[in-house]
Amino acid sequence: MLDLLPADLLLDGKTVVLDDAGRPLLLLFGHRRPTYVAFDLLIADGVDLRPLALSERKAKLVQIANRAEGWIAHTNGVVGEGRALYRTVVDADLEGIVAKNLADAYNPKQTRWHKILNRHYGQRQERAEWFRERR
């Protein structure tokens, strides 16, 4: 499978295990095949893509994720509908959303993104306990 990916690849993302509805469920770790959800593409074929706009990096990420379908997924952005997306996330009992500017380069020292957490997220306590047990 790795031969489907560009050489010298660096992604920003997280590993999750999905339930039957496609939602991340921490308690399924070790019981189902994990999926890597890529949020951003930082380096591909040895080329540093961080100076590019997020929209350009996302376009390249979609191409890479499509080649590795089934074990790399990518997040789709929702432009201009953040409040509606947040309500959907809360209704689905997901952790939250991240808001980013599509024109921004990737620069951790000048972070301009916002993580908006679901205060009622059902797995918050379970997640804290799960990580505490594995220290």
N, C-alpha and C positions, 0 to 999 in steps of 0.2 A: 504493500500500500504506500509506503514512503516514496517509492519511485514516481508516484503521481504528483508529488509536491516539488516545488522549486528547491534548488540547493540553497543553503544558507538562508533558511526561513526563520523569521521571528514573528510570532503572533502574540497578541494580547487577548486573553480570554480566561475561561474557567472550565473545569471538568464537572459535569453534572451526570446524574442518573435520572432518567425520565420515567414518569409513571405512564399508565395506559392513555392518559389524556394529553401527554406531551409536556407535563409540568415537571420541573425539577423537584425531586423528593429525596432528601438527605438520607432517610432511613433505608432506601433501596441500595445504597452503596454496598458493594460486595455481593449483591444478589442479582444485579442486572449489568449488562454491558454499559460502560460509561460512554458519554459523548463529549467531545470537546467543543464548546461554544466559543467561537472567535468573535471578539468585539472589534479588533483592529489588526491591520497588517503593518508591521514596522520595517521589516527587511525581507526582500525576496530576490533570489539569485545574486545575493551579495550586495544588492543595491539598497542603500538607506532611504526608505520612503517617508521617514518622519517629517521632513520639510514640506511634503505635499499636503494639500488640503484633505481633511477627513473624507470628503466626498470622493476624491480620487483614490485614496487608499481603500475605501469600502468597495469601489468598483472592481479593483484588482482582487480584493478579498473574495468577492462573490465568485469570480472565475476559479480561484484556487479551491474554495470550499465545494464548488460543484464537481470538481475532479475527485475530491475525497468524500463524496456523498456517503452518508451512513456513519461516518465517525468524526467528521468535522462539520459542524453547523455554523451558521453565521446569523447575527442579529440583523433584522431589518429595521431601518429607521422609520419614524413616523414624523413627517415634517408638518409643523403647525397644528398638531392635534395632541399636544402633550397632556392637557387636562383630561381629554377623553381616554387616552391611553392609560393614564394613571387610574382612572375609575375602573377600567377594564381589569387592570392588574390587581387592584384591591378586591374586586368581585371574584377574581380567580384565585385569591389568596396566594399571590406571588410576592416576592421580597420587595420589589420596587422598580424604579426606572432610572436611567441615566440620561441627562439632557446634555447635548454637545452641539457646538456650532459646526456646521458642515464645512465652513471655510477655514477652520483652524488646523494648523500643523500640530504634530504630536510633540509636546514639550512639557514633561512632568514638572519642571520648575515654574512654569507659567500656566498651571492648570486652570482651565476655564470651563470645566464640566461640572455638573451637579448631580449627585446621587440623591434621589428622592425616595425615601423608604416608606413602605407601607407600615404604619404604626400598629396595625392589627394582624400582621403576618403571623400565621399559625405555627410556623416552624421555628420562630425566633428562639424560644426557650429550648426546644429540642436540639437546635443547631448549636447553641452555646454548650449544652451538656455533652453533645457528641464530640465537640472539639476538646472540651475539658478532660473527658475520659481518655483521649488519645495523646495527651501530653506526656 
